[in-house]
Amino acid sequence: MLCRTQVVGEDGGLAKMTTLPDSITIRTGARLHFGLLDCKPPFGGLGLMIDSPATEVEAVSDKSFAIDSSIESAGLAARTKAIASRAAKHFRCGEADEIRLPPIKLKLKCQPPKHSGFGSGTQYSLAIAEACCRAIAFETVPEETMVIDIAGRARRSAVGAHGYLAGGLIYETNDDCSPRLNPIAKRIDLPRQWRVLLVRPRKAKPAVAGADEQRRFDQLRHDRKRTEMLIRLVEDEVMPAAARQDFHGFSEAIERYNRESGLLFASIQGGPYNGTAVNGAIDRLKQLGAVGVGQSSWGPTVFAWCEDRSRADSLASSLSGSDWVTLVTTAKAGGRTLTTPGQ
């Protein structure tokens, strides 16, 4: 069995031991971020879960806790062990002075490129957190607990965290009265026939992450008028067009929202988009007649909306060559999938 352990009951005591399957596989999509509402807490924003590129992790029964070489080679071993430790602490595994990690081996089967606008860090951390929680107790924990206390994510945007569990187009509030995890103001499933063309320049500025990202945010100032305008744009144009399945209205509003949100960061990225390579990709897509064009997060991934697969494939073929990496994908309608043997 994957793990057989005592877990904490609701009253703080120990619940009965649970028999669990031999393995758990969790597969989630990627997150496109169309932009924050504000450059200061509680931020808020708008984003979308897409089917690919995907993240997939596997937890397999083992004699003791172990990390596969696939995780080590990806530079994620320390993060993985820290998440497993926090999960074990949550369920009070082991004695007070020695946390007992679940007897599983964790493996990374696939993941999007890091720091490329896909929110891969959040999707990976949440998949590992859930795998560990289910290995210990085969139960879910409250979303806020798993996201913040165990996975250690959603410091700024909660779009990827909510998207992990729900999928879809997610509008995250920036209400000052929000709890630790910004709630979803609205969520919509987009039509399955719509496609998103992803374009990633092979030559782009170094990734924005970690301490460098924090330094950039520290340099920014709150722009109240722009934040108010972005909220109106989402609530009056983007979400209503999505609900109506109005492709042209939606793509036009998304492009405008992305650009206007990018201007919150103009002082540190040189304009609404981050660097020469990203600007070049956006300009090229517009020359080809693409609509709904923008930058995901800090880039360098750029997106364009297409009414169907044929249009997306046509655009992608026009960008073939050594300068770009392209991928056609769809909006992800649901959250992550969890598979056990026999399913």
Protein Blocks (a to p, Z undefined) as FASTA:
>chain_A
ZZdcddddfkopacddddddfbdcddddddddfbdfbfcdehiaaddddfbdcddddddd
dfbdcddfklmmnopmmmmmmmmmmmmmmnogajfklccddddddddfbdcdehehnomm
mmmmmmmmmmmmmmmnopacdfklmmmmmnopaklbmklmmmmmngpjddddfbfkbcfb
dcdfbdcdddfkbccdddddfbdcdddehjllmmmmmmpccdfklmmmmmmmmmmmmmmm
mmnopaklmmmmmmmmmmmmmmmmmmmnopabecjklmmmmmmmmmnopahiacehjbjb
dcdddfblklmmmmmmmmgcjkbccddddddfbdcddddehZZ
